[in-house]
Amino acid sequence: MEDDLPTEYDVIVVGTGMTESIVAAAASRIGKKVLHLDSNEYYGGLWASFNFDGLQKWMEECRQPNKPSETVDASKAKEGEKLVKAGNQFSTVSNLEEKWYILEEVADSPEGQLSSKITQTEGEEHPASKAAVGPGEGAASSLGGESEKLEKEGNCEKPDSDEAKDNSVLNQRENWSQNKLKKEYRKFNLDLAPKLLFARGSLVELLISSNIARYAEFRSVTRVLTWINGRLEPVPCSRADVFSTQNVSVPEKRMLMKLLSSCLENEDANKEFEGFEDKTFVEYLKSKKLTSNLMHYVLYAIAMATENTLCMDGVNRTQRFLNSLGRYGNTPFLWPMYGSGEIPQCFCRLCAVFGGLYHLKRAADAIIIDANGEKCIGIMSGQQHLETANLVMGVGYAPPDFVKTAPSGGLSRGIFVTDRSILPSDKESLTLLQFPPLDGAREPVTVIEVGHTTNACPKGLYVVHMTCKQQTTAHEDLKAVVEHLLHVEFSDGTVARIDTDIKSTQTAHQEGSSAENPEGADASGERPAALKPQVLWSLFFNCPETSQCDFSADVPSNVFLCSGPDLDLDFEFSVKQAKEIFTKMYPESEFLPRAPDPEEIVLEGEEGSGEGAEQKEGEEQGDAQEGPKEAQSEE
Amino acid sequence: MANRGGAQRPNGGPGKICQFKLVLLGESAVGKSSLVLRFVKGQFHEYQESTIGAAFLTQTVCLEDTTVKFEIWDTAGQERYHSLAPMYYRGAQAAIVVYDITNQDTFGRAKTWVKELQRQASPNIVIALAGNKADLANKRVVEYDEAQAYAEENGLLFMETSAKTAMNVNEIFLAIAKKLPKNEQVSGAGSSGQTRRLVESEQQKAPGNCCK
């Protein structure tokens, strides 16, 4: 039975993707009456994050052939109105490939499984011991962290049995079966569109200035890696990193600092880059006589550019990276706890807080336009005729007639659940790796690795996301990078990998006969490489990339289309697009002014007691009255 | 935000200060916002409009050696068409599921919300069931014993409350405060150590600000 909704709005927003959600929040914030619909039962559309179960359901829906579209009941249209059926051509996911690399059920002794389970539960239910280890250490799920924790608990006899103990703990922990993983489905948050935030990027600034930041929590990306000379290396990104790194010689360090400084000095930009306006960033770097080592760091890891990137574009990208350093953590990046899919929801919440109406599992079946096709009157949703002054719509729902000039670009995505980090360290890392184009033909691949401290997966596992521009299929496009970084052979969890752990970094060579073959690193021969992560489960898919589409050509003047996920690392594109749409609708109004905090509002007669921090019960009061007043005054 | 950071530091006062996220759940019009208004401001409005603009309130409760600061989240109406976002539950250490003792449906829905919490929220969440509008005893349709039995079965705190008369309002928050683990490092759904809320300048990122 469908719910009856009020029938008149200032803005109807269809789809809860990133741009749509920001626009919804911005309109509601200035007192506009907003209805926000999504035909899915979840928020975010192609921007969503799912737990393991949710992702399975999503895949099922994707695999279903397009439902025969319901005919729109033209009789519902009023006189002088035309109905245009909503479409779905840009929400179609293709080349979906899911694969398991582990047994469905582990034929283990029940005792083993039991104790493994206990070990895990202990890890979670003794926050006190986590606390004792101190912030950060509790987050470590590597062997080092684990053993340290056991020591702190005081029931671990060492040192002689230390190694055996570590190994046994590890063995139990690694004993993942499909069923066990599925049982832990709630501990996963897997992103369809994983995005990082530049610490001084437009989204971070918007979250702070609008006060939406209070709805979300983040973690700093702990390291930036690059792939150079056939292996992974950390990229020195801060000044301290540059000075402490051993991968760059002292003269190189000076060269690098000089180059980065000149990229940052805007005033001298014209002089510095004179003559390079039409040349590539690589040509500029070459003119600076950078060593190939440094070229690689700057081009691929810092600017995250390619050989074709134009000079000024490369400089801007370098600036973006450098400007975001030093604000939060060691790298320029933040990652949202529980995944990128949280961010649209934060904007939706703000929209709701200011009166926006939310209805999931509710579709816009048709767009109602006037007889001339110049103006949108509203939408047909189920049996309801809903009128609106403006319609904002995710491109996935747009009628084909609204987007005639769409390019056929796409994203190639890979999601991998693995049993260890691509480059183990003593603490759990949150990693960004921009994998350079392997040969001229391939696109760079963005690799993001997250662990359980971001709630991406259960403890002991990692999630690796790969994204690149679509050329063929996701599987094909990502294959080379997958093979360099991950172990994608089936593993029944016995001999081969059971005695491998981080310590085997030192012993990997003696065990060279095992299934693992870190071929990339062997080539250098300088040091033994850590074993590649075993993939437990993987998913490949392609989805449309619509950020290049021209959305204004074929739509009525009060209809605004929003792109799906784009290739960029951050949400910058969506923020920009949302702001543009908002400004077209309400040119006079402020875009997401700061929402009030409860603490900052002082009640009448309470003047001067704003510093409520020390107040005791009963004295500190909230903004229940102030908030609504403010909202109403703007209507 | 500065106050929030400050509030978590002991500031030389007695005992420690713990901050918890508490979410409200329940059907529209059962009195979720009224309960919070009564608790936070000591006020009651007979014809309280549905919550606009103020879906995020704070209030402190003093226990013997601890000050518990509640960061109270209201649904902002997103429950109305069953469209509450999962982010609402994230990191919530406590929840009050509210029903109206004069409306049987709302009690049924309360049970659904409890299930939803068990499905979506942190496994250690402290849940309280509040049978609100206890001042309307003459219109009662949900029996005290029935709700009490249900709460016991599911390990919930239970009280009948009245936002209008203030009956059991402070008490239910106090009961929750008592039941919450007071170790400062304890938090919901795995958020530990280095998670952060974004604030205007990093200076405000006091150690206490990022661990709730």
HADDOCK unambig.tbl for C-alpha pairs under 7 A between the chains (distance, minus, plus):
assign (segid A and resid 43 and name CA) (segid B and resid 85 and name CA) 6.96 0.50 0.50
assign (segid A and resid 127 and name CA) (segid B and resid 185 and name CA) 6.91 0.50 0.50
assign (segid A and resid 127 and name CA) (segid B and resid 186 and name CA) 5.88 0.50 0.50
assign (segid A and resid 131 and name CA) (segid B and resid 185 and name CA) 5.80 0.50 0.50
assign (segid A and resid 135 and name CA) (segid B and resid 193 and name CA) 4.21 0.50 0.50
assign (segid A and resid 135 and name CA) (segid B and resid 194 and name CA) 6.65 0.50 0.50
assign (segid A and resid 136 and name CA) (segid B and resid 193 and name CA) 5.13 0.50 0.50
assign (segid A and resid 136 and name CA) (segid B and resid 194 and name CA) 6.09 0.50 0.50
assign (segid A and resid 138 and name CA) (segid B and resid 193 and name CA) 6.89 0.50 0.50
assign (segid A and resid 139 and name CA) (segid B and resid 192 and name CA) 6.93 0.50 0.50
assign (segid A and resid 139 and name CA) (segid B and resid 193 and name CA) 6.80 0.50 0.50
assign (segid A and resid 208 and name CA) (segid B and resid 198 and name CA) 6.54 0.50 0.50
assign (segid A and resid 208 and name CA) (segid B and resid 199 and name CA) 6.27 0.50 0.50
assign (segid A and resid 208 and name CA) (segid B and resid 200 and name CA) 6.35 0.50 0.50
assign (segid A and resid 213 and name CA) (segid B and resid 197 and name CA) 6.53 0.50 0.50
assign (segid A and resid 213 and name CA) (segid B and resid 198 and name CA) 5.75 0.50 0.50
assign (segid A and resid 214 and name CA) (segid B and resid 197 and name CA) 6.30 0.50 0.50
assign (segid A and resid 216 and name CA) (segid B and resid 197 and name CA) 6.48 0.50 0.50
assign (segid A and resid 217 and name CA) (segid B and resid 195 and name CA) 6.14 0.50 0.50
assign (segid A and resid 217 and name CA) (segid B and resid 196 and name CA) 5.30 0.50 0.50
assign (segid A and resid 217 and name CA) (segid B and resid 197 and name CA) 4.86 0.50 0.50
assign (segid A and resid 218 and name CA) (segid B and resid 195 and name CA) 5.36 0.50 0.50
assign (segid A and resid 218 and name CA) (segid B and resid 196 and name CA) 5.10 0.50 0.50
assign (segid A and resid 218 and name CA) (segid B and resid 197 and name CA) 6.27 0.50 0.50
assign (segid A and resid 219 and name CA) (segid B and resid 194 and name CA) 6.43 0.50 0.50
assign (segid A and resid 219 and name CA) (segid B and resid 195 and name CA) 4.90 0.50 0.50
assign (segid A and resid 219 and name CA) (segid B and resid 196 and name CA) 6.16 0.50 0.50
assign (segid A and resid 327 and name CA) (segid B and resid 202 and name CA) 6.48 0.50 0.50
assign (segid A and resid 342 and name CA) (segid B and resid 87 and name CA) 6.16 0.50 0.50
assign (segid A and resid 345 and name CA) (segid B and resid 85 and name CA) 6.38 0.50 0.50
assign (segid A and resid 345 and name CA) (segid B and resid 87 and name CA) 6.65 0.50 0.50
assign (segid A and resid 352 and name CA) (segid B and resid 76 and name CA) 5.46 0.50 0.50
assign (segid A and resid 352 and name CA) (segid B and resid 77 and name CA) 6.60 0.50 0.50
assign (segid A and resid 352 and name CA) (segid B and resid 78 and name CA) 6.52 0.50 0.50
assign (segid A and resid 353 and name CA) (segid B and resid 52 and name CA) 5.46 0.50 0.50
assign (segid A and resid 353 and name CA) (segid B and resid 53 and name CA) 4.95 0.50 0.50
assign (segid A and resid 353 and name CA) (segid B and resid 54 and name CA) 6.72 0.50 0.50
assign (segid A and resid 353 and name CA) (segid B and resid 55 and name CA) 5.98 0.50 0.50
assign (segid A and resid 353 and name CA) (segid B and resid 76 and name CA) 4.82 0.50 0.50
assign (segid A and resid 354 and name CA) (segid B and resid 52 and name CA) 5.16 0.50 0.50
assign (segid A and resid 354 and name CA) (segid B and resid 53 and name CA) 4.75 0.50 0.50
assign (segid A and resid 355 and name CA) (segid B and resid 52 and name CA) 5.55 0.50 0.50
assign (segid A and resid 358 and name CA) (segid B and resid 78 and name CA) 5.82 0.50 0.50
assign (segid A and resid 358 and name CA) (segid B and resid 81 and name CA) 6.73 0.50 0.50
assign (segid A and resid 358 and name CA) (segid B and resid 83 and name CA) 6.16 0.50 0.50
assign (segid A and resid 359 and name CA) (segid B and resid 81 and name CA) 5.33 0.50 0.50
assign (segid A and resid 359 and name CA) (segid B and resid 83 and name CA) 5.67 0.50 0.50
assign (segid A and resid 360 and name CA) (segid B and resid 83 and name CA) 5.45 0.50 0.50
assign (segid A and resid 453 and name CA) (segid B and resid 190 and name CA) 6.68 0.50 0.50
assign (segid A and resid 453 and name CA) (segid B and resid 191 and name CA) 6.84 0.50 0.50
assign (segid A and resid 455 and name CA) (segid B and resid 190 and name CA) 6.79 0.50 0.50
assign (segid A and resid 598 and name CA) (segid B and resid 56 and name CA) 6.91 0.50 0.50
assign (segid A and resid 598 and name CA) (segid B and resid 57 and name CA) 5.66 0.50 0.50
assign (segid A and resid 598 and name CA) (segid B and resid 58 and name CA) 6.79 0.50 0.50
assign (segid A and resid 599 and name CA) (segid B and resid 3 and name CA) 6.80 0.50 0.50
assign (segid A and resid 611 and name CA) (segid B and resid 3 and name CA) 6.83 0.50 0.50
assign (segid A and resid 612 and name CA) (segid B and resid 3 and name CA) 6.76 0.50 0.50
assign (segid A and resid 613 and name CA) (segid B and resid 3 and name CA) 5.35 0.50 0.50
assign (segid A and resid 613 and name CA) (segid B and resid 6 and name CA) 5.91 0.50 0.50
assign (segid A and resid 613 and name CA) (segid B and resid 7 and name CA) 4.72 0.50 0.50
assign (segid A and resid 614 and name CA) (segid B and resid 7 and name CA) 6.69 0.50 0.50
assign (segid A and resid 616 and name CA) (segid B and resid 60 and name CA) 6.87 0.50 0.50
assign (segid A and resid 617 and name CA) (segid B and resid 60 and name CA) 5.33 0.50 0.50
assign (segid A and resid 617 and name CA) (segid B and resid 61 and name CA) 5.58 0.50 0.50
assign (segid A and resid 617 and name CA) (segid B and resid 62 and name CA) 6.59 0.50 0.50
assign (segid A and resid 620 and name CA) (segid B and resid 59 and name CA) 6.63 0.50 0.50
assign (segid A and resid 621 and name CA) (segid B and resid 40 and name CA) 5.95 0.50 0.50
assign (segid A and resid 621 and name CA) (segid B and resid 41 and name CA) 5.79 0.50 0.50
assign (segid A and resid 621 and name CA) (segid B and resid 59 and name CA) 6.91 0.50 0.50
assign (segid A and resid 622 and name CA) (segid B and resid 40 and name CA) 6.42 0.50 0.50
assign (segid A and resid 622 and name CA) (segid B and resid 41 and name CA) 6.86 0.50 0.50
assign (segid A and resid 622 and name CA) (segid B and resid 57 and name CA) 5.53 0.50 0.50
assign (segid A and resid 622 and name CA) (segid B and resid 58 and name CA) 6.20 0.50 0.50
assign (segid A and resid 623 and name CA) (segid B and resid 54 and name CA) 6.45 0.50 0.50
assign (segid A and resid 623 and name CA) (segid B and resid 57 and name CA) 6.92 0.50 0.50
assign (segid A and resid 624 and name CA) (segid B and resid 37 and name CA) 6.82 0.50 0.50
assign (segid A and resid 624 and name CA) (segid B and resid 54 and name CA) 5.23 0.50 0.50
assign (segid A and resid 627 and name CA) (segid B and resid 53 and name CA) 4.68 0.50 0.50
assign (segid A and resid 627 and name CA) (segid B and resid 54 and name CA) 5.00 0.50 0.50
assign (segid A and resid 628 and name CA) (segid B and resid 52 and name CA) 5.26 0.50 0.50
assign (segid A and resid 628 and name CA) (segid B and resid 53 and name CA) 5.01 0.50 0.50
assign (segid A and resid 628 and name CA) (segid B and resid 54 and name CA) 6.46 0.50 0.50
assign (segid A and resid 631 and name CA) (segid B and resid 53 and name CA) 6.15 0.50 0.50
